[in-house]
Amino acid sequence: MAATLGSTVLGFGREVVSARYYGTQWQMDTFLAAAVVPTILFGVFNGALISALVPTFSEYLTHGHEKEAWSLANTVINGLFIVLAACAVLGYVFAPWFVPVIAHGFPAPQMGVAIHMTRWLMPSIIAVSLSGVFTAILNAHHRFRSAALTGVAVNVVTITTVLLLNHRLGIFALVLGTSLGLIAQMLVQIPAILLTGKYRFTLNVRHPGLRGIASVLGPIVVGSAAGQTALFFDRYFASTLTPGYIAGMNYATKLVNFPQQIFAAAIATVIFPLLAAEFAKSNRAGVGQSVVIGLRLVNFIIIPSVCALIVLARPIVQTLFERGSFGPTATDLCAGLLPFAAIGLIALAANVVLTRVCFACNETNWAVVVSVVAVAINVVLSLAWLPTLGARGLLLANSLSQIFQAVLLTTIVVRIVRGVSWMTLVVSVAKILVASAVMVGTLHWIQALGVQPSHAFASRAWFLFGQIAIGALVFLAVARMLNVEEIPLVVRLMLEKFAKNIPSAPDNREAPIA
């Protein structure tokens, strides 16, 4: 629990440090464009490898075939290292060809810097992917501490490097810190791997377990890649906008994803084994009940979070980021983008639960198809809105594509699950919306009083905390009056997650890059 919380807080601290030194300057835009390749690889490999390798590896262990299990693990580790080392070399050599595709709107001098940054980041793709394999192996052995520390390692190393070397390297301190941080997240898991005493530098390409991994890995990689493709198109389209918008979109997205990373992923992780167990017993009614519980809990947390993010957009951005290179202009930019990013958060969190239902009920292929369709919708909407709405249009396209994805996943869940009490869910959402509306009215009333904190961070932070605390108390009070049942359920399930050492869902972890 401490490692997970520390990773989340430090990840946010990394954004605060980046904003302090680089703000929304063109250099930050350039770094985010250069980081697209390792970020996408993290999203694809970390979740996909864990999802595919853990069941196969665990099956060998369950049947007492530990030697075969480690032969498979060693083959995956060593084979992946060889392949990715070659990819890193090719990426370094061919960076002048593929970086202009990602950042096609950059002028020539900025493009040269982006290529240089990309070359600095190329070795990190080895660490990113091997870290996912190590996590999968350790999870199969029910060892979660080292994997939980990866987020702490990458963020501590990145922040420290920026603080120590920014005055000498400028934005390249962030590039170097990111590369070293990604290597550090791999290194913190190596002692746990070596302590097993089973690692060998062997390569058995005829191992039968590879076929099992390949059969599972294919759809998951496609689905993960489809989701990560949205990032590519965001940076691709945003590179044509005024400098600063790529960075602004990044800060807004990180703020919006914060509640989803902490709560929605945790809830989905807790209910996943419940869903799988009920489906294995052919208890469709039990699956339906778990689906409703998961969506109710997500809505209870995310709906008021979205309302608060929209109403308090400016004070949140101002308090967290406005210092150093991040001035009032950058605050205006990010605060203006935040509501457009927040609109889709409810659907994004619901998709985490709905995707878990599809996986638990062996409907992986349909979940992948839906991911691909959502990306296509995102691209079409981005093309339509980019000329008139700019970065706001890109974020709005992201949000609406998430909503479309939630609708499509819901139709799949309706088809495969019986006994879902949709009326119970509708009544729950209605009550939460009423409580959120009262909270929004209270926050607007506080803002109408005209009280303004001083420019000191402590004053701004205290005033923001006061608004959030009052809003939360009003929401909970109204929810209590309306007899919203999710309040004790949220507390119980969150405690259950940590009490049972259930790891966070790997494919919902934030990419520790950009």
C-alpha positions as CSV (number, residue, x, y, z in Angstrom):
1,M,0.0,0.0,0.0
2,A,2.8,2.4,0.9
3,A,4.7,1.7,-2.3
4,T,1.6,2.1,-4.5
5,L,0.7,5.4,-2.8
6,G,4.3,6.6,-2.8
7,S,4.5,5.8,-6.6
8,T,1.3,7.8,-7.3
9,V,2.4,10.8,-5.2
10,L,5.9,10.8,-6.6
11,G,4.6,10.5,-10.1
12,F,2.6,13.6,-9.5
13,G,5.6,15.2,-8.0
14,R,7.5,14.5,-11.2
15,E,4.9,16.5,-13.1
16,V,5.2,19.4,-10.6
17,V,9.0,19.4,-11.0
18,S,8.7,19.4,-14.7
19,A,6.2,22.2,-14.7
20,R,8.5,24.2,-12.3
21,Y,11.5,24.0,-14.7
22,Y,10.0,23.6,-18.1
23,G,6.4,24.8,-17.9
24,T,4.6,24.8,-21.3
25,Q,7.7,25.8,-23.3
26,W,8.5,24.3,-26.7
27,Q,11.3,22.2,-25.1
28,M,8.7,20.4,-23.0
29,D,6.5,19.8,-26.1
30,T,9.6,18.4,-27.8
31,F,10.4,16.0,-25.0
32,L,6.8,14.7,-24.9
33,A,6.9,14.0,-28.7
34,A,10.3,12.3,-28.3
35,A,8.9,10.1,-25.5
36,V,6.1,8.7,-27.6
37,V,7.9,5.5,-28.6
38,P,9.0,4.3,-25.1
39,T,5.6,5.4,-23.7
40,I,3.7,3.3,-26.2
41,L,6.0,0.4,-25.6
42,F,5.4,0.7,-21.8
43,G,1.6,0.6,-22.4
44,V,1.8,-2.4,-24.7
45,F,4.4,-4.6,-23.1
46,N,3.9,-4.0,-19.4
47,G,0.2,-4.9,-19.4
48,A,0.3,-7.5,-22.2
49,L,3.3,-9.4,-21.0
50,I,2.0,-9.6,-17.5
51,S,-1.5,-10.7,-18.7
52,A,0.0,-13.4,-21.0
53,L,3.0,-14.7,-19.0
54,V,1.4,-14.9,-15.6
55,P,-1.2,-17.6,-16.4
56,T,1.2,-19.8,-18.4
57,F,4.0,-19.5,-15.9
58,S,1.6,-20.1,-13.0
59,E,0.2,-23.2,-14.7
60,Y,3.6,-24.8,-14.8
61,L,4.2,-23.9,-11.1
62,T,0.8,-25.2,-10.1
63,H,1.5,-28.6,-11.6
64,G,5.0,-28.8,-10.0
65,H,6.9,-28.2,-13.2
66,E,9.2,-25.4,-11.9
67,K,12.1,-26.3,-14.1
68,E,9.9,-26.0,-17.2
69,A,8.4,-22.7,-15.8
70,W,11.9,-21.2,-15.5
71,S,13.0,-22.5,-18.8
72,L,10.1,-20.5,-20.3
73,A,10.8,-17.5,-18.2
74,N,14.5,-17.5,-19.1
75,T,13.7,-17.8,-22.8
76,V,11.3,-14.9,-22.7
77,I,13.8,-12.7,-20.7
78,N,16.8,-13.5,-22.9
79,G,14.9,-13.5,-26.2
80,L,13.3,-10.2,-25.4
81,F,16.6,-8.6,-24.4
82,I,18.2,-9.6,-27.7
83,V,15.2,-8.4,-29.8
84,L,14.8,-5.1,-28.0
85,A,18.6,-4.4,-28.0
86,A,18.4,-4.7,-31.8
87,C,15.3,-2.5,-31.9
88,A,17.1,0.1,-29.7
89,V,20.0,0.2,-32.2
90,L,17.6,0.5,-35.1
91,G,15.6,3.1,-33.4
92,Y,18.8,5.1,-32.8
93,V,19.9,4.9,-36.4
94,F,16.5,5.5,-38.0
95,A,15.3,8.3,-35.6
96,P,15.7,10.9,-38.3
97,W,13.1,9.0,-40.3
98,F,10.3,8.1,-37.8
99,V,10.5,11.1,-35.4
100,P,9.3,13.5,-38.2
101,V,6.2,11.3,-38.6
102,I,5.3,11.7,-34.9
103,A,6.1,15.4,-34.7
104,H,5.4,16.4,-38.3
105,G,4.4,19.9,-37.3
106,F,7.7,20.9,-35.7
107,P,10.0,23.4,-37.4
108,A,13.4,22.1,-38.5
109,P,15.4,23.2,-35.4
110,Q,12.9,21.7,-33.0
111,M,12.7,18.5,-35.0
112,G,16.5,18.2,-34.7
113,V,16.2,18.4,-30.9
114,A,13.3,15.9,-30.9
115,I,15.5,13.4,-32.8
116,H,18.4,13.9,-30.4
117,M,16.1,13.3,-27.4
118,T,14.6,10.2,-29.0
119,R,18.1,8.8,-29.4
120,W,18.8,9.4,-25.7
121,L,15.6,7.5,-24.8
122,M,16.1,4.5,-27.1
123,P,18.1,2.3,-24.6
124,S,15.2,2.7,-22.1
125,I,12.9,0.5,-24.3
126,I,14.9,-2.5,-23.2
127,A,14.4,-1.7,-19.5
128,V,10.7,-0.8,-20.0
129,S,9.8,-4.2,-21.5
130,L,12.1,-6.4,-19.3
131,S,10.6,-4.7,-16.3
132,G,7.2,-6.0,-17.4
133,V,8.5,-9.5,-17.7
134,F,10.1,-9.4,-14.2
135,T,6.9,-8.1,-12.8
136,A,5.0,-11.0,-14.4
137,I,7.4,-13.6,-13.0
138,L,7.4,-12.1,-9.5
139,N,3.6,-11.8,-9.5
140,A,3.3,-15.5,-10.4
141,H,5.4,-16.2,-7.3
142,H,3.1,-13.9,-5.3
143,R,5.9,-11.5,-4.7
144,F,4.6,-8.0,-5.1
145,R,6.9,-5.7,-3.2
146,S,9.6,-5.3,-5.8
147,A,7.1,-4.7,-8.6
148,A,5.3,-2.1,-6.4
149,L,8.6,-0.3,-6.0
150,T,9.2,0.2,-9.7
151,G,7.0,3.4,-9.7
152,V,8.9,4.8,-6.7
153,A,12.3,4.1,-8.4
154,V,11.5,5.7,-11.7
155,N,10.1,8.8,-10.1
156,V,12.8,9.3,-7.5
157,V,15.6,8.9,-10.1
158,T,13.9,11.3,-12.6
159,I,13.1,14.0,-10.0
160,T,16.6,13.8,-8.5
161,T,18.3,14.0,-11.9
162,V,16.3,17.1,-12.9
163,L,17.0,18.8,-9.6
164,L,20.7,18.2,-9.7
165,L,21.5,18.7,-13.4
166,N,18.9,21.1,-14.8
167,H,21.2,24.1,-14.5
168,R,23.8,22.3,-16.7
169,L,21.6,20.2,-19.1
170,G,18.3,22.1,-19.3
171,I,15.5,20.0,-20.7
172,F,18.0,17.2,-21.3
173,A,18.2,16.7,-17.6
174,L,14.6,15.4,-17.8
175,V,15.5,13.2,-20.8
176,L,18.5,11.7,-18.9
177,G,16.4,11.4,-15.7
178,T,13.7,9.6,-17.6
179,S,16.1,7.1,-19.2
180,L,17.9,6.4,-15.9
181,G,14.5,6.1,-14.1
182,L,13.3,3.5,-16.5
183,I,16.5,1.6,-16.1
184,A,16.1,1.9,-12.3
185,Q,12.6,0.4,-12.3
186,M,14.1,-2.7,-14.0
187,L,17.1,-2.8,-11.6
188,V,15.0,-2.8,-8.4
189,Q,13.4,-6.1,-9.5
190,I,16.6,-7.9,-10.5
191,P,17.6,-8.8,-6.9
192,A,14.2,-10.5,-6.3
193,I,14.7,-12.4,-9.6
194,L,18.2,-13.5,-8.8
195,L,17.2,-14.6,-5.3
196,T,15.0,-17.2,-6.8
197,G,18.2,-18.9,-8.0
198,K,16.6,-20.0,-11.2
199,Y,17.7,-17.5,-13.8
200,R,20.0,-18.8,-16.5
201,F,21.2,-17.3,-19.7
202,T,19.4,-19.9,-21.9
203,L,17.2,-19.7,-24.9
204,N,14.8,-22.5,-25.8
205,V,12.8,-21.3,-28.8
206,R,11.0,-24.6,-29.0
207,H,9.5,-24.4,-25.5
208,P,5.8,-25.4,-25.8
209,G,4.9,-22.6,-23.4
210,L,5.8,-20.0,-26.0
211,R,2.8,-21.1,-28.1
212,G,0.5,-20.7,-25.2
213,I,1.8,-17.2,-24.5
214,A,1.6,-16.3,-28.2
215,S,-2.1,-17.3,-28.4
216,V,-3.0,-15.1,-25.4
217,L,-0.5,-12.3,-26.2
218,G,-1.8,-11.5,-29.7
219,P,-5.2,-10.1,-28.9
220,I,-3.9,-8.3,-25.7
221,V,-1.1,-6.7,-27.7
222,V,-3.5,-5.5,-30.3
223,G,-5.9,-4.1,-27.7
224,S,-3.1,-2.4,-25.8
225,A,-1.5,-1.0,-28.9
226,A,-4.9,0.3,-30.1
227,G,-5.2,2.2,-26.8
228,Q,-1.7,3.5,-27.0
229,T,-2.2,4.6,-30.6
230,A,-4.4,7.4,-29.3
231,L,-1.3,8.9,-27.7
232,F,0.5,8.9,-31.0
233,F,-2.3,10.7,-32.7
234,D,-2.6,13.3,-29.9
235,R,1.1,14.2,-30.3
236,Y,0.9,14.0,-34.1
237,F,-2.0,16.4,-34.4
238,A,-0.9,18.7,-31.5
239,S,2.6,19.2,-33.1
240,T,0.9,21.5,-35.6
241,L,-0.5,23.8,-32.8
242,T,1.1,26.7,-31.1
243,P,4.1,25.7,-28.8
244,G,2.9,24.8,-25.3
245,Y,-0.2,22.9,-26.2
246,I,1.4,19.4,-26.1
247,A,2.7,20.1,-22.6
248,G,-0.7,21.7,-21.6
249,M,-2.6,18.6,-22.8
250,N,-0.2,16.4,-20.9
251,Y,-0.6,18.2,-17.6
252,A,-4.4,18.3,-18.0
253,T,-4.5,14.6,-18.7
254,K,-2.3,13.7,-15.7
255,L,-4.7,15.7,-13.4
256,V,-7.7,13.9,-14.8
257,N,-6.2,10.4,-14.6
258,F,-5.2,10.9,-11.0
259,P,-8.5,9.6,-9.4
260,Q,-8.8,6.9,-12.0
261,Q,-5.4,5.5,-11.2
262,I,-6.0,5.5,-7.4
263,F,-9.6,4.3,-7.2
264,A,-11.0,2.9,-10.4
265,A,-8.1,0.6,-11.1
266,A,-8.1,-0.6,-7.5
267,I,-11.8,-1.4,-7.6
268,A,-11.5,-3.2,-10.9
269,T,-8.6,-5.3,-9.5
270,V,-10.6,-6.3,-6.5
271,I,-13.7,-7.4,-8.5
272,F,-11.8,-9.2,-11.3
273,P,-11.2,-12.4,-9.3
274,L,-14.9,-12.3,-8.2
275,L,-16.0,-12.0,-11.8
276,A,-13.7,-14.9,-13.0
277,A,-14.8,-17.1,-10.1
278,E,-18.5,-16.6,-10.8
279,F,-18.1,-17.1,-14.5
280,A,-16.1,-20.3,-13.9
281,K,-19.1,-21.6,-11.9
282,S,-21.5,-20.5,-14.7
283,N,-23.1,-18.2,-12.2
284,R,-24.2,-15.5,-14.6
285,A,-26.3,-13.8,-12.0
286,G,-23.3,-13.5,-9.7
287,V,-21.3,-12.0,-12.6
288,G,-24.1,-9.5,-13.2
289,Q,-24.1,-8.5,-9.5
290,S,-20.4,-8.0,-9.5
291,V,-20.6,-5.8,-12.6
292,V,-23.2,-3.6,-11.0
293,I,-21.2,-3.3,-7.8
294,G,-18.1,-2.3,-9.7
295,L,-19.8,0.3,-11.8
296,R,-21.7,1.7,-8.8
297,L,-18.4,2.1,-6.9
298,V,-16.6,3.7,-9.8
299,N,-19.5,6.2,-10.4
300,F,-19.6,7.1,-6.7
301,I,-15.9,8.2,-6.8
302,I,-15.5,9.4,-10.3
303,I,-18.6,11.5,-10.9
304,P,-17.9,14.0,-8.0
305,S,-14.3,14.0,-9.0
306,V,-15.1,15.1,-12.5
307,C,-17.4,17.9,-11.2
308,A,-14.7,19.1,-8.8
309,L,-12.0,19.0,-11.6
310,I,-14.2,21.2,-13.8
311,V,-15.4,23.7,-11.2
312,L,-11.9,24.0,-9.5
313,A,-9.8,23.7,-12.7
314,R,-8.0,27.0,-12.3
315,P,-7.2,26.8,-8.5
316,I,-6.1,23.2,-9.0
317,V,-3.7,24.1,-11.8
318,Q,-2.6,27.3,-10.1
319,T,-1.8,25.6,-6.8
320,L,0.0,22.5,-8.2
321,F,1.9,24.0,-11.1
322,E,2.2,27.8,-11.1
323,R,5.8,28.5,-10.1
324,G,9.1,29.0,-12.0
325,S,8.7,28.6,-15.7
326,F,5.0,27.8,-15.3
327,G,3.4,31.2,-15.2
328,P,-0.1,32.6,-15.3
329,T,-0.3,32.1,-19.1
330,A,0.4,28.4,-18.7
331,T,-2.2,28.3,-15.9
332,D,-4.8,29.8,-18.2
333,L,-3.9,27.3,-21.0
334,C,-4.1,24.2,-18.7
335,A,-7.2,25.3,-16.8
336,G,-8.9,25.9,-20.1
337,L,-8.1,22.4,-21.3
338,L,-8.9,20.5,-18.1
339,P,-12.7,20.4,-18.5
340,F,-12.4,18.9,-21.9
341,A,-10.2,16.2,-20.6
342,A,-12.4,15.6,-17.6
343,I,-15.6,14.9,-19.5
344,G,-14.5,11.4,-20.5
345,L,-13.2,10.4,-17.1
346,I,-16.5,8.6,-16.1
347,A,-16.4,6.5,-19.2
348,L,-12.7,5.9,-18.9
349,A,-13.1,4.5,-15.4
350,A,-16.2,2.5,-16.4
351,N,-14.2,1.0,-19.3
352,V,-11.7,-0.4,-16.8
353,V,-14.4,-2.4,-15.1
354,L,-16.2,-3.4,-18.3
355,T,-13.0,-4.6,-19.9
356,R,-12.3,-6.7,-16.8
357,V,-15.8,-8.3,-17.3
358,C,-14.9,-9.2,-20.9
359,F,-11.6,-10.7,-19.9
360,A,-13.2,-12.6,-17.0
361,C,-15.8,-14.0,-19.4
362,N,-13.3,-14.9,-22.1
363,E,-14.5,-12.3,-24.5
364,T,-11.0,-10.9,-25.2
365,N,-11.4,-10.6,-28.9
366,W,-14.5,-8.4,-28.7
367,A,-12.8,-6.1,-26.2
368,V,-9.9,-5.7,-28.6
369,V,-12.3,-4.9,-31.5
370,V,-14.0,-2.2,-29.4
371,S,-10.5,-0.7,-28.5
372,V,-9.7,-0.5,-32.2
373,V,-13.1,1.1,-33.1
374,A,-12.6,3.6,-30.2
375,V,-9.3,4.7,-31.6
376,A,-10.8,5.1,-35.1
377,I,-13.5,7.3,-33.7
378,N,-10.9,9.3,-31.8
379,V,-8.9,10.0,-35.0
380,V,-12.0,11.0,-37.0
381,L,-13.2,13.4,-34.3
382,S,-9.7,14.8,-33.9
383,L,-9.5,15.5,-37.6
384,A,-12.9,17.2,-37.5
385,W,-12.3,19.4,-34.5
386,L,-8.6,20.2,-34.7
387,P,-9.1,23.2,-37.2
388,T,-11.7,24.9,-35.0
389,L,-11.1,23.8,-31.4
390,G,-7.4,23.0,-31.5
391,A,-6.1,21.2,-28.4
392,R,-9.6,21.3,-26.8
393,G,-10.9,19.4,-29.8
394,L,-8.2,16.7,-29.4
395,L,-9.1,16.3,-25.7
396,L,-12.8,16.3,-26.4
397,A,-12.3,13.6,-29.1
398,N,-10.5,11.5,-26.5
399,S,-13.3,11.9,-24.1
400,L,-16.1,11.1,-26.6
401,S,-14.2,8.1,-27.9
402,Q,-14.0,6.8,-24.4
403,I,-17.8,7.3,-24.1
404,F,-18.4,5.4,-27.3
405,Q,-16.1,2.6,-26.1
406,A,-18.1,2.4,-22.8
407,V,-21.4,2.1,-24.8
408,L,-20.0,-0.6,-27.0
409,L,-18.5,-2.6,-24.1
410,T,-21.8,-2.3,-22.3
411,T,-23.6,-3.9,-25.2
412,I,-21.1,-6.8,-25.1
413,V,-21.6,-7.2,-21.3
414,V,-25.4,-7.2,-21.8
415,R,-25.0,-10.1,-24.3
416,I,-22.7,-12.2,-22.2
417,V,-24.0,-11.5,-18.7
418,R,-27.5,-12.4,-17.4
419,G,-29.3,-10.8,-14.4
420,V,-27.7,-7.4,-14.5
421,S,-29.8,-5.1,-12.4
422,W,-29.6,-2.0,-14.6
423,M,-32.4,-0.2,-12.7
424,T,-30.3,-0.5,-9.5
425,L,-27.4,1.1,-11.4
426,V,-29.6,3.9,-12.8
427,V,-31.0,4.7,-9.4
428,S,-27.5,4.8,-7.9
429,V,-26.3,7.1,-10.6
430,A,-29.3,9.4,-10.1
431,K,-28.6,9.8,-6.4
432,I,-24.9,10.4,-7.0
433,L,-25.7,13.1,-9.6
434,V,-28.0,14.8,-7.1
435,A,-25.3,14.8,-4.5
436,S,-22.7,16.0,-7.0
437,A,-25.0,18.8,-8.1
438,V,-25.4,20.1,-4.6
439,M,-21.6,19.9,-4.2
440,V,-21.1,21.9,-7.4
441,G,-23.6,24.5,-6.2
442,T,-21.6,24.8,-2.9
443,L,-18.3,25.2,-4.7
444,H,-19.8,27.9,-6.9
445,W,-21.1,29.7,-3.9
446,I,-17.7,29.7,-2.3
447,Q,-16.2,31.1,-5.4
448,A,-18.9,33.8,-5.6
449,L,-17.8,35.1,-2.1
450,G,-14.8,36.6,-3.9
451,V,-12.2,35.4,-1.4
452,Q,-8.8,35.1,-3.0
453,P,-5.7,33.5,-1.4
454,S,-2.3,35.2,-1.6
455,H,0.3,34.1,-4.1
456,A,2.1,32.0,-1.6
457,F,1.9,28.3,-2.1
458,A,0.8,27.6,1.4
459,S,-2.1,30.0,1.1
460,R,-3.2,28.7,-2.2
461,A,-2.9,25.0,-1.1
462,W,-4.9,25.7,2.2
463,F,-7.6,27.5,0.3
464,L,-7.9,24.7,-2.3
465,F,-7.9,22.1,0.4
466,G,-10.7,23.9,2.2
467,Q,-12.8,24.0,-1.0
468,I,-12.2,20.3,-1.7
469,A,-12.9,19.4,1.9
470,I,-16.2,21.4,2.1
471,G,-17.3,20.0,-1.3
472,A,-16.5,16.4,-0.2
473,L,-18.4,16.8,3.1
474,V,-21.4,18.3,1.3
475,F,-21.4,15.4,-1.2
476,L,-21.1,12.8,1.5
477,A,-23.8,14.4,3.6
478,V,-26.3,14.5,0.7
479,A,-25.3,11.0,-0.3
480,R,-26.0,9.9,3.2
481,M,-29.4,11.6,3.2
482,L,-30.2,9.9,0.0
483,N,-29.2,6.5,1.4
484,V,-26.4,5.9,-1.1
485,E,-25.1,2.4,-0.3
486,E,-21.8,2.8,-2.0
487,I,-20.2,4.7,1.0
488,P,-19.5,1.6,3.2
489,L,-18.8,-0.5,0.1
490,V,-16.0,1.7,-1.1
491,V,-14.3,1.6,2.3
492,R,-14.7,-2.1,2.6
493,L,-13.4,-3.0,-0.9
494,M,-10.4,-0.6,-0.7
495,L,-9.4,-2.1,2.6
496,E,-9.9,-5.6,1.2
497,K,-7.5,-4.8,-1.7
498,F,-4.7,-3.8,0.6
499,A,-5.4,-6.4,3.3
500,K,-5.1,-9.2,0.7
501,N,-2.0,-7.7,-1.0
502,I,-3.8,-7.6,-4.3
503,P,-1.5,-5.9,-6.9
504,S,-2.8,-3.0,-8.9
505,A,-4.0,-3.9,-12.4
506,P,-0.9,-3.7,-14.6
507,D,-2.6,-2.5,-17.8
508,N,-4.0,0.5,-15.9
509,R,-0.8,1.8,-14.4
510,E,0.3,5.1,-15.6
511,A,3.2,5.1,-18.0
512,P,6.1,6.6,-16.0
513,I,7.4,8.6,-19.0
514,A,5.0,11.1,-20.6
